[in-house]
Amino acid sequence: MSSGAESLLALELQWLDRVLQARLCLHFGQPTDVRDVRELKPPPANDGSAYARLLSGAEWGFEERLLLALALAPHVQPQLLDTLFVRNRNLDRGYTEFGGTKGKTHGGFLPTCETAVFLLAGEDLTQRFATLRLFEDGHWLQRRGILSFEHDAPGEPPLAASLQLQAEFRELLTTGQPHKPDFSSNFPARLITTALQWDDLVLAPDVMDEVSAITTWLNHGDTLLDGWKLRKAVKPGYRSLFFGPPGTGKTLTATLLGQATGADVYRIDLSMVVSKYIGETEKNLGRVFDLAQNRRWILFFDEADALFGKRTSASSSNDRYANQEVSYLLQRVEDFPGTVILATNLKGNIDEAFARRFQSLIHFPMPDADQRLRLWEGMLRHTGRLAPEVELRQVAEAHELSGGAIANVVRAAAISALQAGRQHMSLADLRQGVAKELRKEGRTVPS
């Protein structure tokens, strides 16, 4: 934490503590200097810290700031809320109106929505009802992904939901660095990056034109929707289908789009999303979409036909459920305001209902001889590790391989040369690597 961030956080938590103590005094009829906790004004947020920048918008009122400070307190100053553990002597238990819960390992008081309502409204029913809007799904604190309200006990009062500060903002406000979620059972997606550049991607000009259109949308989508007043006619978000043989650059293109536009690219792990249990696939995928909803992410579904395949005739309950699952996925993709890229080897495997809703369908064909030469040269020419007799144009013209397959050949050739104690890759090394790739693909190895 920077000293500025520490100073503002300290002031904010001191303000929360004053509000808490004043509310308790008002609740128990003890002397206090205020008649309403709203008389205790929050500190000015003007020190330039990440916390101050977050609070710079006019939408931040007393209530929103109190919710933010309350959700942050267990992570920064957990003892501040210990006073809410006070027991009701008449019942020998805690006070129901304080809300709160205990964690599995955390020993402190974890606030719930009921805790926030108690601080804001006390026993005033009119104020209590007025504060309920803060916890509605459409409130901007949820829409922007700052706070969430977690409730896993159906039938219990909604305000029993725990008050959660999302990890991205927790880390931003305490360390100054935004949080990037990690791959886990609760988040089946992985951030993908690349050290390569656009020059390393070899695509036909018409394919690059299609990719360029996505870049333009990522950089200027808001301008087109608002500045050009197209929001009535055009839905937010962009959906594209990349199709073509393996190794032709679909994943690299998605990653470079993120690199070029400053957007994080998350690759969805299909093995953790698709479940044989009814409802689990939607739940797994829903976690990703919910977290991505208010972030500038590109969601990349590789081997997308596993999730978005054609619907079948509903001849059984399993078929009907599978069709419902596809319909759910279609709706989530269509409603997502960000960018979704689906990749598949075979376009025909994708449900037609999805295809009609894509803004672009981009074919990644096998590279021709000239493109293959560019790929070979891009991977090998700068290394200085090619034997003098190797003529890359002949290699490129002789073997129809994708960019991914060529990279595998280069790796195999380098290993072969090193094992033989040579400092350069020979033509035989390359041919041996080519033969391995062709056998993997079930193709005939040239004599």
C-alpha positions as CSV (number, residue, x, y, z in Angstrom):
1,M,0.0,0.0,0.0
2,S,1.1,3.5,-0.7
3,S,1.2,6.0,2.2
4,G,-1.6,7.9,0.6
5,A,-3.8,4.8,0.3
6,E,-3.0,3.9,4.0
7,S,-4.0,7.4,5.1
8,L,-7.3,7.4,3.2
9,L,-8.2,3.9,4.2
10,A,-7.4,4.7,7.9
11,L,-9.7,7.8,7.7
12,E,-12.4,5.8,6.0
13,L,-12.3,3.0,8.6
14,Q,-12.3,5.6,11.4
15,W,-15.4,7.1,9.9
16,L,-17.0,3.6,9.7
17,D,-16.1,3.1,13.4
18,R,-17.8,6.4,14.4
19,V,-20.9,5.4,12.5
20,L,-20.9,2.0,14.1
21,Q,-20.5,3.4,17.6
22,A,-23.2,6.1,17.0
23,R,-25.6,3.5,15.7
24,L,-25.1,1.3,18.8
25,C,-25.6,4.2,21.1
26,L,-28.8,5.2,19.3
27,H,-30.0,1.6,19.4
28,F,-29.4,1.1,23.1
29,G,-30.4,4.6,24.1
30,Q,-27.0,5.7,25.2
31,P,-25.7,9.3,25.0
32,T,-24.4,10.3,21.6
33,D,-23.7,13.6,19.8
34,V,-25.8,12.7,16.8
35,R,-29.5,12.0,16.1
36,D,-28.9,10.3,12.8
37,V,-25.7,8.5,11.7
38,R,-25.9,10.5,8.4
39,E,-24.7,13.5,10.3
40,L,-21.3,11.8,10.4
41,K,-19.9,12.9,7.1
42,P,-17.3,10.6,5.4
43,P,-13.8,12.0,4.9
44,P,-12.9,13.8,1.7
45,A,-11.4,11.4,-0.9
46,N,-9.0,13.6,-2.7
47,D,-5.5,12.2,-2.1
48,G,-5.1,10.6,-5.6
49,S,-5.0,7.1,-4.3
50,A,-6.8,4.1,-5.9
51,Y,-9.4,4.4,-3.2
52,A,-10.0,8.1,-4.0
53,R,-10.2,7.5,-7.7
54,L,-12.9,4.8,-7.1
55,L,-14.9,7.3,-5.0
56,S,-14.6,10.1,-7.5
57,G,-18.0,9.6,-9.1
58,A,-21.0,11.6,-8.1
59,E,-23.0,8.3,-7.5
60,W,-21.1,7.7,-4.3
61,G,-23.4,8.8,-1.5
62,F,-23.3,8.1,2.2
63,E,-24.9,4.7,1.9
64,E,-22.7,3.4,-0.9
65,R,-19.5,4.5,0.9
66,L,-20.7,2.8,4.1
67,L,-21.3,-0.4,2.2
68,L,-17.9,-0.3,0.6
69,A,-16.1,0.4,4.0
70,L,-18.1,-2.2,5.7
71,A,-17.2,-4.9,3.1
72,L,-13.6,-3.8,3.2
73,A,-13.2,-3.8,7.0
74,P,-12.8,-7.6,7.5
75,H,-9.8,-7.6,5.1
76,V,-8.0,-4.5,6.5
77,Q,-9.1,-4.0,10.1
78,P,-11.2,-7.1,11.2
79,Q,-11.2,-6.1,14.8
80,L,-13.2,-3.0,14.1
81,L,-16.4,-5.1,13.8
82,D,-15.7,-7.2,17.0
83,T,-18.1,-5.0,18.9
84,L,-21.0,-6.5,17.0
85,F,-20.3,-9.8,18.8
86,V,-21.9,-8.4,21.9
87,R,-24.4,-10.8,23.4
88,N,-28.0,-10.2,24.3
89,R,-28.1,-11.0,28.0
90,N,-31.8,-11.8,28.0
91,L,-31.4,-14.4,25.3
92,D,-27.8,-15.4,25.8
93,R,-27.1,-15.0,22.1
94,G,-26.1,-12.3,19.6
95,Y,-28.4,-9.6,18.5
96,T,-30.4,-10.7,15.4
97,E,-30.7,-7.2,14.1
98,F,-26.9,-6.9,13.9
99,G,-26.8,-9.6,11.2
100,G,-23.3,-11.0,10.5
101,T,-21.8,-14.4,10.2
102,K,-18.6,-16.3,11.0
103,G,-16.3,-17.8,8.5
104,K,-14.9,-21.3,8.5
105,T,-11.4,-20.1,9.6
106,H,-11.8,-16.4,10.1
107,G,-12.5,-15.6,13.8
108,G,-13.9,-12.1,13.2
109,F,-17.4,-10.8,12.5
110,L,-18.3,-11.0,8.8
111,P,-21.0,-8.4,7.8
112,T,-24.1,-9.4,6.0
113,C,-26.7,-7.1,4.2
114,E,-28.6,-7.1,7.5
115,T,-25.5,-5.5,9.2
116,A,-25.5,-2.8,6.6
117,V,-29.2,-2.1,7.0
118,F,-28.8,-2.0,10.8
119,L,-26.1,0.7,10.5
120,L,-28.1,2.7,8.0
121,A,-31.6,2.4,9.4
122,G,-31.5,1.0,12.9
123,E,-35.1,0.2,13.8
124,D,-36.7,2.8,11.5
125,L,-38.8,0.7,9.1
126,T,-39.2,3.5,6.6
127,Q,-35.4,3.9,6.3
128,R,-35.0,0.1,6.3
129,F,-37.3,-0.3,3.3
130,A,-35.6,2.6,1.6
131,T,-32.2,0.9,1.9
132,L,-33.3,-2.3,0.2
133,R,-32.7,-0.7,-3.2
134,L,-28.9,-1.0,-2.4
135,F,-29.2,-4.8,-2.7
136,E,-31.2,-5.1,-5.9
137,D,-29.6,-6.8,-8.8
138,G,-29.8,-3.7,-11.0
139,H,-27.9,-1.4,-8.5
140,W,-24.7,-0.1,-9.9
141,L,-22.6,-1.5,-7.1
142,Q,-23.4,-4.9,-8.4
143,R,-23.5,-4.0,-12.1
144,R,-20.0,-2.7,-11.8
145,G,-18.9,-5.8,-10.0
146,I,-17.8,-3.9,-6.8
147,L,-20.0,-5.7,-4.3
148,S,-21.8,-9.0,-4.4
149,F,-24.3,-10.5,-2.0
150,E,-23.8,-14.2,-1.5
151,H,-26.7,-16.3,-0.2
152,D,-26.8,-20.1,-0.2
153,A,-29.7,-20.8,2.1
154,P,-33.0,-20.8,0.1
155,G,-36.0,-19.7,2.1
156,E,-34.0,-17.5,4.5
157,P,-34.4,-13.7,4.5
158,P,-32.5,-12.2,1.6
159,L,-30.7,-9.7,3.9
160,A,-28.9,-12.7,5.5
161,A,-26.7,-12.7,2.4
162,S,-23.0,-12.0,3.1
163,L,-21.7,-8.7,2.0
164,Q,-18.7,-9.4,-0.3
165,L,-16.2,-7.0,-1.8
166,Q,-15.1,-8.5,-5.1
167,A,-11.4,-9.6,-5.2
168,E,-10.5,-7.2,-8.0
169,F,-11.5,-4.2,-6.0
170,R,-10.2,-5.5,-2.7
171,E,-6.7,-5.8,-4.2
172,L,-7.0,-2.5,-6.1
173,L,-7.9,-0.6,-2.9
174,T,-5.3,-2.2,-0.7
175,T,-2.3,-2.8,-3.1
176,G,-3.1,-0.5,-5.9
177,Q,-3.0,-3.4,-8.4
178,P,-6.1,-4.9,-10.0
179,H,-6.8,-8.5,-9.2
180,K,-6.9,-11.1,-12.0
181,P,-8.8,-14.2,-11.0
182,D,-7.0,-17.5,-11.0
183,F,-8.1,-20.7,-12.5
184,S,-10.0,-22.8,-10.0
185,S,-13.0,-25.1,-9.6
186,N,-15.1,-22.0,-9.0
187,F,-13.6,-20.1,-11.9
188,P,-13.0,-22.5,-14.8
189,A,-11.1,-20.0,-17.0
190,R,-7.5,-19.2,-17.5
191,L,-5.9,-15.9,-18.4
192,I,-3.8,-16.5,-21.6
193,T,-1.1,-14.2,-22.9
194,T,1.6,-14.4,-25.6
195,A,5.1,-13.0,-26.2
196,L,4.4,-13.0,-29.9
197,Q,3.4,-10.0,-32.0
198,W,1.1,-9.5,-35.0
199,D,4.2,-9.9,-37.3
200,D,4.4,-13.5,-36.0
201,L,0.9,-14.3,-37.1
202,V,0.6,-15.3,-40.7
203,L,-2.9,-15.0,-42.1
204,A,-4.4,-14.2,-45.5
205,P,-5.3,-10.5,-46.1
206,D,-9.0,-11.1,-46.1
207,V,-8.8,-12.9,-42.7
208,M,-6.7,-10.1,-41.3
209,D,-9.4,-7.6,-42.5
210,E,-12.0,-9.5,-40.5
211,V,-9.8,-9.6,-37.4
212,S,-9.1,-5.9,-37.8
213,A,-12.8,-5.2,-37.6
214,I,-12.9,-6.9,-34.1
215,T,-10.0,-4.7,-33.0
216,T,-11.9,-1.6,-34.2
217,W,-14.9,-2.7,-32.2
218,L,-12.9,-3.4,-29.0
219,N,-11.3,0.1,-29.3
220,H,-14.3,2.1,-30.4
221,G,-17.4,0.1,-29.6
222,D,-18.6,2.7,-27.0
223,T,-18.1,5.5,-29.5
224,L,-20.2,3.7,-32.1
225,L,-23.0,2.9,-29.6
226,D,-23.1,6.3,-27.9
227,G,-21.3,8.9,-30.1
228,W,-22.9,7.5,-33.3
229,K,-26.2,6.9,-31.4
230,L,-26.4,3.3,-32.6
231,R,-27.3,1.8,-29.2
232,K,-31.0,1.5,-30.2
233,A,-30.1,-0.6,-33.3
234,V,-27.0,-2.4,-32.1
235,K,-26.6,-4.6,-29.0
236,P,-23.5,-4.1,-26.9
237,G,-20.8,-6.8,-27.2
238,Y,-19.3,-8.6,-30.1
239,R,-19.5,-12.3,-31.0
240,S,-17.2,-14.0,-33.5
241,L,-16.7,-17.6,-34.6
242,F,-13.2,-18.7,-35.6
243,F,-13.2,-21.9,-37.5
244,G,-10.6,-23.9,-39.3
245,P,-8.1,-26.8,-38.9
246,P,-6.0,-27.0,-35.7
247,G,-2.9,-24.9,-35.5
248,T,-4.0,-22.2,-38.0
249,G,-3.8,-19.3,-35.5
250,K,-7.2,-19.1,-33.8
251,T,-6.0,-19.0,-30.2
252,L,-3.0,-16.8,-31.1
253,T,-5.4,-14.3,-32.9
254,A,-7.7,-14.1,-29.8
255,T,-4.6,-13.5,-27.6
256,L,-3.2,-10.8,-29.8
257,L,-6.6,-9.1,-29.9
258,G,-6.4,-8.8,-26.2
259,Q,-2.8,-7.6,-26.3
260,A,-3.5,-5.0,-28.9
261,T,-6.6,-3.5,-27.1
262,G,-5.5,-3.9,-23.4
263,A,-8.2,-6.5,-22.8
264,D,-7.6,-9.6,-20.7
265,V,-8.3,-12.9,-22.6
266,Y,-9.7,-15.8,-20.6
267,R,-9.8,-19.2,-22.2
268,I,-12.7,-21.3,-20.9
269,D,-11.6,-24.8,-19.7
270,L,-14.3,-27.0,-21.2
271,S,-13.4,-30.0,-19.0
272,M,-14.4,-28.0,-15.9
273,V,-17.4,-26.3,-17.5
274,V,-19.3,-29.3,-19.0
275,S,-20.8,-31.5,-16.4
276,K,-23.0,-34.6,-16.7
277,Y,-25.0,-33.4,-13.7
278,I,-28.2,-31.5,-14.5
279,G,-27.8,-27.8,-14.0
280,E,-24.0,-27.9,-13.3
281,T,-22.9,-26.8,-16.7
282,E,-25.0,-23.6,-16.6
283,K,-23.8,-23.0,-13.0
284,N,-20.1,-23.4,-14.0
285,L,-20.4,-21.2,-17.1
286,G,-22.6,-18.7,-15.2
287,R,-19.7,-18.0,-12.8
288,V,-17.5,-16.9,-15.6
289,F,-20.1,-14.7,-17.3
290,D,-21.1,-13.1,-13.9
291,L,-17.5,-12.2,-13.1
292,A,-16.8,-11.0,-16.7
293,Q,-20.0,-8.9,-16.9
294,N,-18.5,-5.6,-15.9
295,R,-14.9,-6.2,-17.0
296,R,-13.2,-5.6,-20.3
297,W,-12.5,-9.2,-21.0
298,I,-12.5,-11.4,-24.1
299,L,-14.0,-14.8,-23.4
300,F,-12.4,-17.4,-25.6
301,F,-14.1,-20.8,-26.0
302,D,-11.8,-23.3,-27.7
303,E,-13.3,-26.5,-29.1
304,A,-16.6,-24.7,-28.8
305,D,-18.7,-27.4,-30.3
306,A,-18.4,-29.3,-27.0
307,L,-20.5,-26.6,-25.5
308,F,-22.3,-25.0,-28.4
309,G,-23.0,-28.0,-30.6
310,K,-26.1,-28.6,-32.6
311,R,-29.3,-29.3,-30.8
312,T,-30.8,-32.7,-31.2
313,S,-34.4,-33.9,-31.7
314,A,-36.0,-34.1,-28.2
315,S,-36.6,-37.9,-28.2
316,S,-35.8,-38.3,-24.5
317,S,-35.6,-36.3,-21.3
318,N,-31.8,-36.1,-21.7
319,D,-32.1,-34.7,-25.2
320,R,-34.6,-32.1,-24.0
321,Y,-32.3,-31.1,-21.2
322,A,-29.3,-30.9,-23.5
323,N,-31.3,-28.6,-25.8
324,Q,-32.3,-26.4,-22.8
325,E,-28.6,-26.2,-21.9
326,V,-27.7,-25.0,-25.4
327,S,-30.5,-22.4,-25.3
328,Y,-29.2,-21.2,-21.9
329,L,-25.7,-20.8,-23.3
330,L,-27.0,-19.0,-26.4
331,Q,-28.8,-16.5,-24.2
332,R,-25.8,-15.8,-22.0
333,V,-23.5,-15.3,-25.0
334,E,-26.1,-13.0,-26.7
335,D,-26.7,-10.9,-23.6
336,F,-23.0,-10.6,-22.7
337,P,-21.9,-7.0,-23.2
338,G,-18.3,-7.9,-23.9
339,T,-16.5,-9.9,-26.6
340,V,-16.9,-13.6,-27.0
341,I,-14.9,-15.7,-29.4
342,L,-15.8,-19.3,-30.2
343,A,-13.3,-21.5,-31.9
344,T,-13.9,-24.8,-33.6
345,N,-12.3,-27.0,-36.1
346,L,-15.5,-27.6,-38.0
347,K,-18.0,-24.8,-38.5
348,G,-20.8,-27.4,-39.3
349,N,-20.6,-28.6,-35.7
350,I,-21.9,-25.3,-34.3
351,D,-25.6,-24.8,-33.7
352,E,-27.1,-22.6,-36.4
353,A,-28.9,-20.5,-33.9
354,F,-25.5,-19.3,-32.6
355,A,-24.1,-18.7,-36.1
356,R,-27.0,-16.4,-36.9
357,R,-26.1,-14.2,-33.9
358,F,-22.4,-13.9,-34.6
359,Q,-21.1,-10.5,-35.9
360,S,-18.4,-12.4,-37.8
361,L,-17.6,-15.9,-38.9
362,I,-13.9,-16.1,-39.7
363,H,-12.3,-19.0,-41.6
364,F,-8.7,-19.8,-40.7
365,P,-7.6,-22.1,-43.6
366,M,-4.5,-24.1,-43.9
367,P,-1.6,-21.8,-45.0
368,D,-0.5,-21.9,-48.6
369,A,3.1,-22.4,-49.7
370,D,4.0,-18.7,-49.4
371,Q,2.4,-18.4,-46.0
372,R,4.2,-21.6,-44.8
373,L,7.5,-20.1,-46.0
374,R,6.8,-17.0,-43.9
375,L,6.1,-19.2,-40.9
376,W,9.2,-21.3,-41.3
377,E,11.4,-18.2,-41.7
378,G,9.8,-16.5,-38.8
379,M,10.5,-19.4,-36.5
380,L,14.0,-20.3,-37.8
381,R,15.8,-17.7,-39.8
382,H,16.8,-15.4,-36.8
383,T,18.2,-18.3,-34.8
384,G,21.3,-19.0,-36.9
385,R,20.8,-22.7,-36.1
386,L,19.9,-23.9,-39.6
387,A,22.5,-26.0,-41.5
388,P,23.7,-24.4,-44.8
389,E,22.0,-27.1,-47.0
390,V,18.5,-26.4,-45.7
391,E,16.4,-24.6,-48.3
392,L,13.2,-23.5,-46.4
393,R,11.2,-22.7,-49.6
394,Q,11.6,-26.3,-50.7
395,V,10.5,-27.5,-47.2
396,A,7.5,-25.1,-47.3
397,E,6.4,-26.2,-50.7
398,A,6.8,-29.9,-50.0
399,H,4.7,-30.2,-46.9
400,E,1.3,-28.8,-46.1
401,L,1.4,-28.0,-42.4
402,S,-0.3,-25.5,-40.2
403,G,1.6,-23.0,-38.1
404,G,1.1,-25.0,-35.0
405,A,2.4,-28.2,-36.7
406,I,5.5,-26.2,-38.0
407,A,6.3,-25.1,-34.5
408,N,6.2,-28.7,-33.4
409,V,8.5,-29.7,-36.2
410,V,11.0,-27.0,-35.2
411,R,11.0,-28.2,-31.6
412,A,11.5,-31.8,-32.6
413,A,14.3,-30.9,-35.0
414,A,16.1,-28.8,-32.4
415,I,15.9,-31.7,-29.9
416,S,17.2,-34.1,-32.5
417,A,20.2,-31.9,-33.3
418,L,21.0,-31.4,-29.7
419,Q,20.9,-35.1,-28.9
420,A,23.2,-35.7,-31.8
421,G,25.7,-33.2,-30.4
422,R,25.2,-30.8,-33.4
423,Q,24.8,-27.0,-33.1
424,H,22.7,-26.7,-36.3
425,M,19.4,-28.4,-37.5
426,S,19.9,-30.4,-40.6
427,L,17.4,-31.1,-43.4
428,A,17.2,-34.6,-42.0
429,D,16.2,-33.2,-38.6
430,L,13.4,-31.2,-40.2
431,R,12.2,-34.1,-42.3
432,Q,12.1,-36.4,-39.3
433,G,10.0,-33.8,-37.4
434,V,7.7,-33.4,-40.4
435,A,7.2,-37.2,-40.5
436,K,6.2,-37.2,-36.8
437,E,3.6,-34.5,-37.4
438,L,2.1,-36.3,-40.4
439,R,1.8,-39.5,-38.5
440,K,0.0,-37.7,-35.7
441,E,-2.5,-36.4,-38.2
442,G,-2.9,-39.9,-39.8
443,R,-1.4,-38.7,-43.1
444,T,1.0,-40.5,-45.4
445,V,4.7,-39.8,-44.7
446,P,6.5,-38.9,-48.0
447,S,9.3,-41.3,-49.0
